[in-house]
């Protein structure tokens, strides 16, 4: 994968069925949200709301060239809100992500393609990663599919999407579990440290009391001895 490395936007599509979000105006011309932003030079990504920027970025992502051999591949792109915010204010980071996505989409898989392509995009390059899973015969690309084959492919596609969603939810649950375990461990360590400090403080108080008592007793005995000598 070109990208190395879940509050988040979950983007899933099959390359063969991706639909543009462009609208048709009264003149019969198509306009997308990105086109409207481009036409208005006064509007920059930083001036958009987060939801507007998400739509703007997703249109850019959808407009990237996709090699025909990938038309039947299931893509899942997991983009955190932090990543969107970083790209919205950092054009160089936005370009880096789009370039990586473009490189992935341009790969020629020939007659065999991964069944699933998963990409996680975060607010730093180090936290981004991706992987592919499974391989299948690329019937659609070879041009030998029949009507029955297309029907079977549709059923398989739905089954794969369900499996993919379950895998994503399981992965997300594992991340949450790990985070909770780390939090519990941190709380336990803090409690241990608090108990240690409390014990140390109590010991110091006891030592101080004992020392004060000893000194008081020593002074009393010294005064008594001095009085007896005077007698």
CORRA-V603590 format. One record per run of one state. SS is the DSSP state (H for helix, E for strand, C for the rest). FROM is the first residue (numbers start at 0). LEN is the number of residues. If there is no record, write none. Layout:
# CORRA-V603590
[[SS,FROM,LEN] [SS,FROM,LEN]]
This chain:
# CORRA-V603590
[[C,0,7] [E,7,7] [H,14,3] [C,17,5] [E,22,2] [C,24,5] [E,29,2] [C,31,1] [H,32,7] [C,39,5] [H,44,3] [C,47,2] [H,49,13] [C,62,5] [H,67,3] [C,70,3] [E,73,7] [H,80,9] [C,89,1] [H,90,15] [C,105,6] [E,111,10] [C,121,3] [H,124,3] [C,127,1] [E,128,9] [C,137,1] [H,138,4] [C,142,4] [H,146,84] [C,230,1]]
